Amino acid sequence: MRIKLFIKSILRSFIILLISAIQLNTVQANDLVYHPQNTAFGGSPGATQVLLSKANAQNNLKDPNKKERKTKTQIERFEEQLERSILRKISRSITDSFDEDSEDMTGQSFSSDEFSVKIVTDNDESIELHIENFLDGSFTTLIIPKI
């Protein structure tokens, strides 16, 4: 009797094991699908601002070469505007000197804190300018041919 009971319990365990194996065989699974977040790799364009704000929040690096912008005073801006106006006038007078009826501009000059412009020669063939930069000591000679 004990043997019959033992065989029944083994048979019952085997049937349960067989049914579970059949059920495991029929289990279905879905494919894993990757959905990128970054728009550079095909993610949603709506995520751009979110990703950029997250990146900026994490960025604690400072550019060592970045120069702080110096705000100019009204006087400095006025000086720059005045220099530009005078240089524009000089260039206009040089351009006008290409006319045959213009007066000789030899010896005329302009100086500022940073540079000096002097018209050395003004003849029928060309105009020669000497430009000296006081900040770095450079000296430039321009020869402009008259056509």
C-alpha positions in Angstrom: 0.0 0.0 0.0 2.8 2.4 0.8 4.3 1.6 -2.5 1.1 2.4 -4.4 0.8 5.6 -2.5 4.4 6.5 -3.3 3.9 5.7 -7.0 0.7 7.8 -7.1 2.6 10.8 -5.5 5.4 10.4 -8.0 2.9 10.1 -10.9 1.1 13.2 -9.6 4.3 15.2 -9.4 5.3 14.1 -12.9 1.9 15.2 -14.3 2.2 18.5 -12.6 5.8 18.9 -13.9 4.6 17.9 -17.4 1.7 20.4 -17.4 4.0 23.2 -16.2 6.5 22.4 -18.9 3.8 22.6 -21.5 2.6 25.9 -20.1 6.1 27.3 -20.1 6.5 26.4 -23.7 3.5 28.4 -24.7 4.6 31.6 -22.9 4.9 34.6 -25.3 7.1 37.6 -25.0 7.2 41.0 -26.8 10.3 42.4 -28.5 12.3 45.0 -26.6 12.1 48.3 -28.5 14.5 51.2 -27.9 12.9 54.7 -28.1 15.7 57.3 -28.1 15.3 60.5 -26.1 17.9 62.6 -27.9 16.7 64.2 -31.1 20.1 63.7 -32.7 19.4 60.0 -32.6 15.8 60.0 -33.8 14.0 61.1 -30.6 11.0 63.3 -30.3 11.7 66.9 -31.3 9.6 68.1 -28.4 12.3 66.7 -26.0 15.0 69.2 -27.3 14.3 72.0 -24.8 14.0 69.5 -21.9 17.3 67.8 -22.7 19.1 71.2 -23.3 17.9 72.6 -20.0 19.0 69.4 -18.2 22.5 69.7 -19.9 22.8 73.3 -18.9 21.8 72.6 -15.4 24.5 70.0 -15.1 27.2 72.1 -16.8 29.4 73.7 -14.1 32.4 74.3 -16.4 33.5 77.9 -17.1 35.3 79.0 -20.3 38.8 80.2 -19.2 39.2 82.2 -22.4 35.9 84.0 -22.1 36.4 87.7 -21.7 34.0 89.7 -19.6 32.3 92.4 -21.6 33.3 95.8 -20.5 30.5 98.4 -20.7 31.7 101.6 -22.3 30.9 105.0 -20.8 29.2 107.7 -22.8 32.5 109.5 -23.2 34.2 106.4 -24.6 31.4 105.8 -27.1 31.5 109.5 -28.1 35.3 109.3 -28.7 34.9 106.2 -30.9 32.1 107.8 -32.9 34.1 111.0 -33.4 37.1 109.0 -34.6 35.0 107.0 -37.0 33.5 110.2 -38.3 36.9 111.8 -38.8 38.3 108.7 -40.5 35.2 108.6 -42.8 35.9 112.2 -43.7 39.6 111.5 -44.4 38.7 108.5 -46.6 36.1 110.6 -48.4 38.6 113.3 -49.1 41.2 110.7 -50.3 38.5 109.3 -52.6 37.6 112.8 -53.8 41.3 113.5 -54.5 41.2 111.0 -57.4 39.4 113.7 -59.3 41.7 115.8 -61.5 40.4 119.1 -60.1 41.0 118.3 -56.4 43.6 120.1 -54.3 46.9 118.6 -53.1 46.5 116.9 -49.7 50.2 116.4 -48.9 51.0 117.0 -45.3 47.5 116.6 -43.9 47.3 114.4 -40.8 45.0 113.1 -38.1 46.0 111.8 -34.6 44.1 110.1 -31.8 45.1 108.3 -28.7 45.6 105.1 -30.6 46.9 106.0 -34.0 48.1 108.7 -36.4 47.3 109.0 -40.1 49.5 111.2 -42.3 49.2 111.9 -46.0 52.8 111.9 -47.2 52.5 112.4 -51.0 49.6 113.2 -53.2 50.6 113.3 -56.9 49.0 112.4 -60.2 49.9 108.7 -59.9 49.2 107.8 -56.3 48.5 108.8 -52.7 50.8 107.6 -49.9 49.5 107.3 -46.3 51.6 106.5 -43.2 49.5 105.0 -40.4 51.2 104.6 -37.0 49.6 102.5 -34.2 50.6 103.9 -30.8 49.3 100.9 -28.9 51.6 98.3 -30.4 54.1 100.5 -32.2 53.3 99.2 -35.7 53.8 101.3 -38.7 51.8 100.8 -42.0 52.3 102.5 -45.3 49.5 102.5 -47.8 50.1 103.5 -51.5 46.8 104.0 -53.3 47.2 104.2 -57.1 45.1 106.6 -59.0 43.4 105.0 -61.9 
